């Protein structure tokens, strides 16, 4: 019984950590309507930056901020390639992603372990002072939940600012942004910057959680993010009062639970990405079918 | 004062489908004029509006606003002093944002879009007043998604949004063409009122000859990139729909139809 509870706690933790990535993909895919493949590169970028800084003695929370900052730069690059150099959205992301693979290797090599003697955000002094009585696993759940909540609240507040409103308008109907004498391109670049900061933040938290960086840890993260966003927004489609950010957190948790169930049923870990891809395709096709139904009924 | 000087516009230059629409095209619109523009499809009406707004580049000539050359000014910057309403009601508003959010966007035109609250509660009463002016009951639907409104309602909102902040030119690109006749009439009356009240300089492309005759202080007819009729003042008032139809038919005959 207790192993099942442990499993549930760790799966929930995973879902909450990856919620940061889901926020990022939510901004690009759902708000800006931009399929941003930078994610597969900015996720390990965040992990690499955090791992290297922490091995060098940096505070784990500062390492998170630094990772987010560097991730923002990656998003900025994709944005500039797309908007100013007029490269198609998918290709702009692929270019940055490919470049980041080499950059990540330069930063942290192909693998980098964060030793047991180094404090992570889950074992650092302030966290221990508050939750020292709990097990590491419980602390991981609490810290990732708090981080997911803090970022969610900040994003919800941001979407209500003028800048956030402009971002939503830019994705929804670019001609309105032009009509109010604002540069749509600039809004897009800003959105990509914020999104990739969040994706890199996710990478940094994951690196701290598993105490390691690997250059291949970004593979498939974009598809994971998309699946999460689509699951989340589909679940809450009928409930318009549920915010998009809330929906994608739920999507992320649901997704991680699904994968965990598949593994428990005996799915070999090597087939994970294949299953992810098939699952993603299924979600997309089901989503399309639903849309078709609505149209036929209307 | 808006001026197009010796404009040359060539579509698909250097290809087999090269088509020169404008060669030395000239137009002057004085402040406060309300110009109705008619002409058959392909005569260059919308291209002219696109050139003024910077949506398409020109191959030659000058676009002058108050004597300043704006050729190299990017489209979004030209909109600082311009408002434009398109034929398709979906173009001028954000369907997934609420009416209130759309109004707030338009209200903040020309201002800095930083981390201030997107919607200022103090301004909501003003939005309500402006919407109530439309007599469409929209003032009570501020929190409804824009996409849920009809084409006529959206076009009316677009008109309010375009004129929320001070502007020099209002560009109307067949803005009643997608509406049913009675809604189109209402939007047209509303447009005329807004232009009068704000003393705007307006350019209106329309296929409705009655609107072109009844509204505006000047009428232009275009054909193949040229102005074939230009009347204002008394002459404009004396122009009838039949006069316009006569010229249309004449052009058709010349074309061999």
Interface residues (C-beta under 8 A of the other chain):
Chain A: X158 X160 X161 X162 X163 X164 X165 X166 X168 X169 X172 X173 X175 X176 X177 X178 X179 X180 X181 X182 X183 X184
Chain B: X74 X75 X76 X77 X79 X80 X83 X84 X86 X90 X91 X92 X93 X94 X95 X96 X97 X101 X102 X104 X105 X106 X108 X109 X110 X111 X112 X113 X114 X115 X116 X117 X118 X119 X161 X162
